Amino acid sequence: MTQPHTATPATAPRDLAGYRAVFVHAHPDDEAITTGGAIADLAARGADVLVVTCTLGEEGEVIGETYQHLVADEADQLGGFRIGELGASISNMRARSEFLGGAGRFRDSGMAGSPASRNPRAFVNAGPEAVELLAGILRRERPHLVVTYGPDGGYGHPDHIHAHEIAHAAAEQVGVPRILWAVRLAEGTAALMPDRAPDGWRLPEDGELDGVERSDIRLELNDAAYSAKIEAMRAHATQLWIADGRVSATNPHGALAEGPVVYYALSNLIVQPIQRVEHYQLGAGVPVTDPSGGLLGGIER
Ligand SMILES: [Zn+2]
C-alpha cells in the first residue's frame, strides 16, 4: 500500500470543521503517548474530537516517590488520581473526554495472567456490554473516523487488545467510514536515540521497545501539535516523565536527554523518543487518498 505523507500545516486553518473523530483508548496516558499529535492536529483544525477511555488505569505503576503509595496493592487510589491527569492531558489537546460506561465502570485488567484480570469488573471481562456502550457513543457522535490500536494492542496489553476488539465491533455495527490503528515504527525509534541516557535512566536493549515495520499513513507534526502532545504526556506525571529538565510536584527529578527530539520514560526509566511523526495503519474502511486532510483526508463531510 502507498504511504501518503500528511503534514499538519504551520498555521492551522479550521479546514476540518464539521468533521468528528473518536479515539478509543485503554488507559489514561495512551491517548497522549500513541495519538497525541493526531488529536491535537484534528482539534486545532476544527474537527470535534472525543477520546473514549475504557479504564482508569488502576493497575499502573507509579514513577517516583511522591504518589507511590496510590498503587493498587497499597491505597488503590491511582485510578481516581489518573482521572485528573487525563483531564489535563485532553484539555492540552483541545479535545473532549469520556470514560466508557462512566468513570470506574471497567477496571484495568493488568498484564496478561495477573490476578487483576480475574476481577469481575476488569475490562477484559466486560462481555457484550462494552461493545453496546461504545456503539451507543458512536451512534450519538456519528464520527467520520475511529482510531484505536492494531490487533496486538500495540504491545500486547490485554486491555489494549480488548479496546481494539470493541472499537471494531462497535464501529462496524454503527457504520463508521474509517478505522485507523496507531502504530510505532521500529526504525523511527532506533534512529532517534540519544547518545547516552540521563542519570538514573537507561538506553533500551535491542528489541526491548515495541515497533512495526510498515505503516499506511505518516503524520508529520507541526510545532503546535508536537508541543501539545508533549504537554499532554507531561500531564500523566505518575506514569511518565519528560527528559527536558523541567520538574513538578509529581516529578521532582529533573532529567535532560540531549538529542534530535524530546525524550520520555515510563516507570522502567528506559529512554524513548517523542517522535515528530505518528504512524497509522488502515484498519477498515476508506483509505487515506488526500493527505492534506490529515487522518480525515478523503472522507466526505
Ligand atoms: Zn495502556
Boltz pocket constraint, residues with backbone or C-beta under 6 A from the ligand:
constraints:
  - pocket:
      binder: B
      contacts: [[A, 26], [A, 27], [A, 28], [A, 30], [A, 157], [A, 160]]
      max_distance: 6.0
